[in-house]
Amino acid sequence: MDQLHSLCQKDAMDFSSGGWQLWVATGLILGALELKLSGYVMLWFGVGAFAAALLATLGLPFNTQLLAFNLVSVALLIGSRTLFRRFFMRGASSVRHGVEAMLGADAVVVEPLPRDGFGTVRINGELWTARSLEGPIAEGEHVRIENLEGLKLTVRRKQPALLTAPREEEVK
């Protein structure tokens, strides 16, 4: 009977080292950080910490635990980014900024644009020097930005909409 008891004791998992507890605590902390930061980064490192905790309970050396933590975390991080991009960002267009965002945008003439000179237009609250492609344009008219040459815009009168809503006076 003593022999059987000693065999069971030898083959039993040793939870007294506390290594698995540190990995579980790390996983919980990283999971809590993910709730606060929400970027799907800390989550995967938390899962990696739980994988390392599993290896710690099996009695594997710390270097193996650390390697598993890194491999699992990085693999899940890269895999999730690829899956998110492939499935959730399928039809998303990239955000336009800088010159790309200005081309085709509407602006309002603040200072009249003469036939062969420069005037000023307002776009997104900013004042820009502009030149007309269609002759003189009066103050207050809406224009569309066609090109950007250095810090000067080239604009064209905005075409009126083909279908317009009736005015209130016309409806009554």
C-alpha positions as a Markdown table, in Angstrom:
| # | Residue | x | y | z |
|---|---|---|---|---|
| 1 | Met | 0.0 | 0.0 | 0.0 |
| 2 | Asp | 2.8 | 2.4 | 0.8 |
| 3 | Gln | 4.4 | 1.5 | -2.5 |
| 4 | Leu | 1.2 | 2.5 | -4.4 |
| 5 | His | 0.9 | 5.7 | -2.4 |
| 6 | Ser | 4.5 | 6.7 | -3.2 |
| 7 | Leu | 3.9 | 5.9 | -6.9 |
| 8 | Cys | 0.8 | 8.1 | -7.0 |
| 9 | Gln | 2.7 | 10.9 | -5.3 |
| 10 | Lys | 5.6 | 10.7 | -7.8 |
| 11 | Asp | 3.3 | 10.8 | -10.8 |
| 12 | Ala | 1.0 | 13.5 | -9.5 |
| 13 | Met | 1.3 | 17.0 | -10.9 |
| 14 | Asp | 3.2 | 19.4 | -8.8 |
| 15 | Phe | 1.2 | 22.6 | -8.4 |
| 16 | Ser | 3.3 | 23.9 | -5.5 |
| 17 | Ser | 5.8 | 25.7 | -7.8 |
| 18 | Gly | 3.3 | 28.5 | -8.5 |
| 19 | Gly | 4.5 | 29.0 | -12.1 |
| 20 | Trp | 1.2 | 28.2 | -13.5 |
| 21 | Gln | -0.5 | 30.6 | -11.1 |
| 22 | Leu | 1.7 | 33.5 | -12.4 |
| 23 | Trp | 0.8 | 32.6 | -16.0 |
| 24 | Val | -2.9 | 32.5 | -15.1 |
| 25 | Ala | -2.6 | 35.9 | -13.3 |
| 26 | Thr | -0.8 | 37.3 | -16.4 |
| 27 | Gly | -3.5 | 36.0 | -18.7 |
| 28 | Leu | -6.3 | 37.5 | -16.5 |
| 29 | Ile | -4.5 | 40.9 | -16.4 |
| 30 | Leu | -4.0 | 40.9 | -20.1 |
| 31 | Gly | -7.6 | 40.0 | -20.6 |
| 32 | Ala | -8.7 | 42.9 | -18.4 |
| 33 | Leu | -6.4 | 45.2 | -20.3 |
| 34 | Glu | -8.0 | 44.1 | -23.5 |
| 35 | Leu | -11.4 | 45.1 | -22.2 |
| 36 | Lys | -9.9 | 48.6 | -21.4 |
| 37 | Leu | -7.8 | 49.1 | -24.6 |
| 38 | Ser | -10.0 | 47.1 | -27.1 |
| 39 | Gly | -7.5 | 46.6 | -29.9 |
| 40 | Tyr | -7.5 | 42.8 | -30.1 |
| 41 | Val | -3.9 | 42.7 | -29.1 |
| 42 | Met | -3.8 | 42.0 | -25.4 |
| 43 | Leu | -6.4 | 39.3 | -25.8 |
| 44 | Trp | -4.0 | 37.1 | -27.8 |
| 45 | Phe | -1.2 | 37.6 | -25.4 |
| 46 | Gly | -3.6 | 36.6 | -22.6 |
| 47 | Val | -4.5 | 33.4 | -24.5 |
| 48 | Gly | -0.7 | 32.8 | -24.9 |
| 49 | Ala | -0.3 | 33.1 | -21.1 |
| 50 | Phe | -3.0 | 30.5 | -20.5 |
| 51 | Ala | -1.2 | 28.2 | -23.0 |
| 52 | Ala | 2.0 | 28.7 | -21.0 |
| 53 | Ala | 0.1 | 28.0 | -17.8 |
| 54 | Leu | -1.1 | 24.7 | -19.2 |
| 55 | Leu | 2.6 | 23.8 | -20.0 |
| 56 | Ala | 3.6 | 24.8 | -16.5 |
| 57 | Thr | 1.0 | 22.5 | -14.9 |
| 58 | Leu | 2.5 | 19.7 | -17.0 |
| 59 | Gly | 5.9 | 20.4 | -15.4 |
| 60 | Leu | 7.7 | 21.6 | -18.6 |
| 61 | Pro | 10.7 | 24.0 | -18.1 |
| 62 | Phe | 10.2 | 27.8 | -18.0 |
| 63 | Asn | 12.0 | 28.3 | -21.4 |
| 64 | Thr | 9.4 | 26.0 | -23.0 |
| 65 | Gln | 6.6 | 27.9 | -21.4 |
| 66 | Leu | 8.1 | 31.2 | -22.6 |
| 67 | Leu | 8.5 | 29.9 | -26.1 |
| 68 | Ala | 4.9 | 28.6 | -26.1 |
| 69 | Phe | 3.7 | 32.0 | -24.8 |
| 70 | Asn | 5.4 | 33.9 | -27.6 |
| 71 | Leu | 4.5 | 31.5 | -30.4 |
| 72 | Val | 0.9 | 31.2 | -29.5 |
| 73 | Ser | 0.5 | 35.0 | -28.9 |
| 74 | Val | 2.2 | 36.0 | -32.1 |
| 75 | Ala | 0.5 | 33.4 | -34.2 |
| 76 | Leu | -3.0 | 34.4 | -32.9 |
| 77 | Leu | -2.2 | 38.1 | -33.4 |
| 78 | Ile | -1.1 | 37.6 | -37.0 |
| 79 | Gly | -3.9 | 35.2 | -37.7 |
| 80 | Ser | -6.6 | 37.4 | -36.3 |
| 81 | Arg | -5.3 | 40.5 | -38.3 |
| 82 | Thr | -5.4 | 38.4 | -41.5 |
| 83 | Leu | -8.9 | 37.1 | -40.8 |
| 84 | Phe | -10.3 | 40.5 | -39.8 |
| 85 | Arg | -8.8 | 42.1 | -42.9 |
| 86 | Arg | -10.1 | 39.4 | -45.2 |
| 87 | Phe | -13.6 | 39.0 | -43.8 |
| 88 | Phe | -14.6 | 42.2 | -42.1 |
| 89 | Met | -12.8 | 44.8 | -44.2 |
| 90 | Arg | -13.7 | 43.3 | -47.6 |
| 91 | Gly | -15.5 | 46.2 | -49.2 |
| 92 | Ala | -13.9 | 49.0 | -47.1 |
| 93 | Ser | -12.2 | 51.7 | -49.0 |
| 94 | Ser | -9.1 | 53.3 | -47.6 |
| 95 | Val | -9.5 | 56.7 | -45.9 |
| 96 | Arg | -8.6 | 59.5 | -48.2 |
| 97 | His | -6.5 | 62.3 | -46.7 |
| 98 | Gly | -4.3 | 65.1 | -47.9 |
| 99 | Val | -4.5 | 66.0 | -51.6 |
| 100 | Glu | -6.6 | 62.9 | -52.3 |
| 101 | Ala | -9.3 | 64.1 | -50.0 |
| 102 | Met | -9.3 | 67.6 | -51.5 |
| 103 | Leu | -9.7 | 66.5 | -55.2 |
| 104 | Gly | -13.3 | 66.5 | -56.1 |
| 105 | Ala | -14.4 | 68.2 | -52.8 |
| 106 | Asp | -16.6 | 71.2 | -52.7 |
| 107 | Ala | -15.4 | 74.7 | -51.6 |
| 108 | Val | -17.0 | 78.2 | -51.4 |
| 109 | Val | -15.4 | 81.2 | -53.0 |
| 110 | Val | -14.5 | 83.8 | -50.4 |
| 111 | Glu | -12.6 | 86.2 | -52.6 |
| 112 | Pro | -13.7 | 86.4 | -56.2 |
| 113 | Leu | -11.7 | 84.5 | -58.8 |
| 114 | Pro | -10.9 | 86.7 | -61.8 |
| 115 | Arg | -10.5 | 85.3 | -65.3 |
| 116 | Asp | -6.7 | 85.2 | -65.3 |
| 117 | Gly | -5.8 | 85.6 | -61.6 |
| 118 | Phe | -6.2 | 84.1 | -58.2 |
| 119 | Gly | -8.8 | 84.4 | -55.5 |
| 120 | Thr | -9.6 | 82.6 | -52.3 |
| 121 | Val | -11.8 | 79.6 | -51.5 |
| 122 | Arg | -12.7 | 78.0 | -48.2 |
| 123 | Ile | -12.6 | 74.2 | -47.9 |
| 124 | Asn | -13.1 | 72.4 | -44.5 |
| 125 | Gly | -12.6 | 75.7 | -42.7 |
| 126 | Glu | -9.3 | 76.5 | -44.4 |
| 127 | Leu | -8.6 | 79.3 | -46.8 |
| 128 | Trp | -6.8 | 78.4 | -50.0 |
| 129 | Thr | -5.6 | 80.4 | -53.0 |
| 130 | Ala | -7.4 | 79.2 | -56.1 |
| 131 | Arg | -7.6 | 79.8 | -59.9 |
| 132 | Ser | -10.7 | 79.3 | -62.0 |
| 133 | Leu | -10.8 | 77.0 | -65.0 |
| 134 | Glu | -14.0 | 78.6 | -66.3 |
| 135 | Gly | -13.5 | 82.4 | -66.2 |
| 136 | Pro | -14.5 | 84.7 | -63.4 |
| 137 | Ile | -16.3 | 83.2 | -60.4 |
| 138 | Ala | -18.1 | 85.5 | -57.9 |
| 139 | Glu | -17.9 | 85.4 | -54.1 |
| 140 | Gly | -20.2 | 83.0 | -52.5 |
| 141 | Glu | -20.4 | 80.5 | -55.4 |
| 142 | His | -19.8 | 76.9 | -54.8 |
| 143 | Val | -16.9 | 75.3 | -56.7 |
| 144 | Arg | -15.4 | 71.8 | -57.1 |
| 145 | Ile | -11.6 | 71.3 | -56.7 |
| 146 | Glu | -10.1 | 69.8 | -59.8 |
| 147 | Asn | -6.4 | 69.9 | -59.1 |
| 148 | Leu | -3.8 | 71.0 | -56.6 |
| 149 | Glu | -0.5 | 72.6 | -57.9 |
| 150 | Gly | 1.8 | 73.3 | -55.0 |
| 151 | Leu | -0.4 | 75.4 | -52.6 |
| 152 | Lys | -2.8 | 76.6 | -55.2 |
| 153 | Leu | -6.1 | 75.0 | -56.1 |
| 154 | Thr | -7.6 | 74.8 | -59.5 |
| 155 | Val | -11.4 | 74.9 | -59.3 |
| 156 | Arg | -14.5 | 74.7 | -61.5 |
| 157 | Arg | -18.0 | 75.9 | -60.9 |
| 158 | Lys | -20.1 | 73.2 | -59.2 |
| 159 | Gln | -22.7 | 71.9 | -61.6 |
| 160 | Pro | -26.3 | 72.4 | -60.2 |
| 161 | Ala | -28.2 | 69.3 | -59.4 |
| 162 | Leu | -30.5 | 68.1 | -62.2 |
| 163 | Leu | -33.3 | 67.4 | -59.8 |
| 164 | Thr | -33.9 | 70.0 | -57.1 |
| 165 | Ala | -36.5 | 69.9 | -54.3 |
| 166 | Pro | -39.3 | 72.3 | -54.7 |
| 167 | Arg | -39.1 | 75.5 | -52.6 |
| 168 | Glu | -41.6 | 76.0 | -49.8 |
| 169 | Glu | -43.2 | 78.9 | -51.6 |
| 170 | Glu | -43.9 | 76.7 | -54.7 |
| 171 | Val | -45.5 | 74.0 | -52.6 |
| 172 | Lys | -48.0 | 76.3 | -50.9 |
